[in-house]
Amino acid sequence: MDHHPLPLDAEPTSPPQDSGDPNSPEIPEGERAALHGAFPHGRRELPDLGRLRLLVELRRLGTMAEVAAATGYGTSAVSKHLAVLEQEVGAKLLAPVGRRVRLTPAGERLVEHAVTILAAVEEARAELRGESEPVGRVRVAGFVTAVEPLLLPAIRRLRERHPGVRVEVHEHEPEQSVELLRAGEVELALIYDYSLVPRTVPPDLSVRRLEEQPLYLVVPAGDSAAPAPFGELNAYAEAGWITNSRGSDDDELVRRACALAGFEPHIAHRVDSLRLVNRLVGAGLGVAVLAEAGRLADQEDVRYRRLDPLAGSRRSFLVVRTGQWSWPPIAALATALQDVLDAAAEDS
């Protein structure tokens, strides 16, 4: 990944002032006042945004060496900028732990403020850029059952409306998509969770709900095609269950659903191809739980039994870094995705 230096001022030369005991379990009152902006009539400068970014990156990555590698600055420069940040806020932000450092309580609190501050700045910049025709590259990480029926039609619409926007597609499970988004490797993530296994995302990301789909038990064609209440799941207590090999959510969904039915499932296969999942079931080698988008119209040797509502649903989401919804290429793609969903709802 290419690294670009953050927009910081010239390297500082003066050392930081020690203020407060870094081992104190509580933030001293003076530090708390400084972090809430209680500077006496301009006697302190406001914190530099670039240095705030460095502190956030230190909290995320863990070491100054990793921050230096991610930003293109030397480790010494990172250390000096953080020392000046301590002077700017009038609080001890870092404490030594061996050859490394950790954030003090004041440092942790400032990171919380910094995420909000930086997000607001990004939002303002995005809104200012939003007056022009969308132009640029949007890298999207998404899961296959959203890429095929949803993202690809949206890209076609986007080409017609805004030919200056170029979309690059990367297929990944939600965990990997979130990590790529936070690392700056993609601009937009399409992720999902199950209402029975809800997902949380880091506070530096912003989420919008896209759609919700019911869940189905996939069984061999000779089995009943009727809905599957939890009581009837016991018939599959000895069956081999099929889940996803690249994420843990499918395993947890199956385990929780089967626990509600009173048994522990045996997970026999972990595969990623939806067609292969259906073929394994059709061959009598197991059963699976799939969302509606995983059903195959041409698969005649399986039955799809609607799961009991207690099993919940699969929900899909759009995720961006906080403050990025107004960036024109992302806003245009998000609109195209919603248009595809609206058109599908009208046709159903």
Disulfide bonds with the S-S distance in Angstrom:
none
